[in-house]
């Protein structure tokens, strides 16, 4: 699958990362601001209320003992002086309980506050959340002075103040921060797009240049702008492209020289080899009248001349493939009959077992198909072991009809080390067989001929031993 075909692109990821950083920064700032503002608002309300309540109690002279009506009047008087927030004042004096409201006892005042208010001369305060509502509770004991020392009278006064206004102010700040977050992110989107564009422009140029190199346009270069890391990357790419172009040009020149050399040598050898073959045929006919040593030498020269002639013809054929000069001369033929003619012309009928589908008409180049079958069968006879089998059938796949030719033997097989190189030129699986009858080009020529027909050739070891070569070419021609 092509990278980037699915999922998010680099630009989307950069913009998303930019917005994520902006969102995290905004959220962190809003959270810290909220905590600081909330603490400041509540602290201010708390300090004001505690100080005011303490001052009001200190300003009153309480005549003890008190009865319940007097205790309630005191609570109402103190509640009226609660500014800017209204208080609800509760009083506890021994067993007496009174308040400025209808309820003499508050469920907001905690036991901890009561214990602290009774023991601490300066009183205590506490913020309490009850049923989702915030309250500030203040507890102050009343004192009397005796022998220069201030002592508690036993009367403890409590102020309960709702923090609705402060909580509303804090909620308004939260709403303002939340409502301002979306516009802030939209504003941050603009520099995010600009930044991603400036970062991705060199990347897009690099991608286009790499695609050009992949298409063989080795003169592709990138314009270098600036002096940052991306500019350094562009400069490195240009240097690599120049080196690659230089190396490929040298390789192409060397390859062209090698092809031209092989072609020229083959052409130059062809004429003298024709004469040598004619002479060796005459010598072969007279070998029976020569001495044993001379006859052996004549037959050796004849065999080696034949090998050399085969090698020259194979080199000529390979040169035509390399030069893209090989062409097909297509004809509609009977597949089974074509294979029989190949075996008969080389006198292999007795050595090869055939299983050929009859009546299969195929469009191919008869000469090149003959070379394919001859190379594979000859290779099996030389390097494998009998019985050698040739099978022919047709099959349909990928929406097309194919002619399948299989050549197998019962020899030692190919071997895992040799299998990847079996179609390489001049490759021989047995290193000791460097002077065998083959040129080392037969399987390479077979592969080229199969590819010229639009087909393939595949090599493998058979399930029962031996090598199996399978050639697949389209029935209707390339």
Secondary structure, DSSP 8 states (H G I E B T S, - for coil): --TTSSS--HHHHHHHHHHHHHHHHHHHHHHHHHHHHHHHHHHHHHHHHHHHHHHHHHH----SS--HHHHHHHHHHHHHT--SS--EEEEEETTEEEESSS-SS-SSS-HHHHHHHHH-TT-EEEEEEETTEEEEEEEEEEEEEETTEEEEEEEEEEEEEE-HHHHHHHHHHHHHHHHHHHHHHHHHHHHHHHHHHHHHHHHHHHHHHHHHHHTT-TT------SSSHHHHHHHHHHHHHHHHHHHHHHHHHHHHHHHHHHHHHHHHHHHHHHHHHHHHHHHHHHGGGS-HHHHHHHHHHHHHHHHHHHHHHHHHHHHHHHTT------EEEEHHHHHHHHHHHTT-TTTEEEEE-TT-EEEE-HHHHHHHHHHHHHHHHHHS-S-EEEEEEEEEETTEEEEEEEEE--SS---HHHHTTTTSTT--S-TT-TTSSS-S-HHHHHHHHHHHTT-EEEEEE-TTSSEEEEEEEETT--
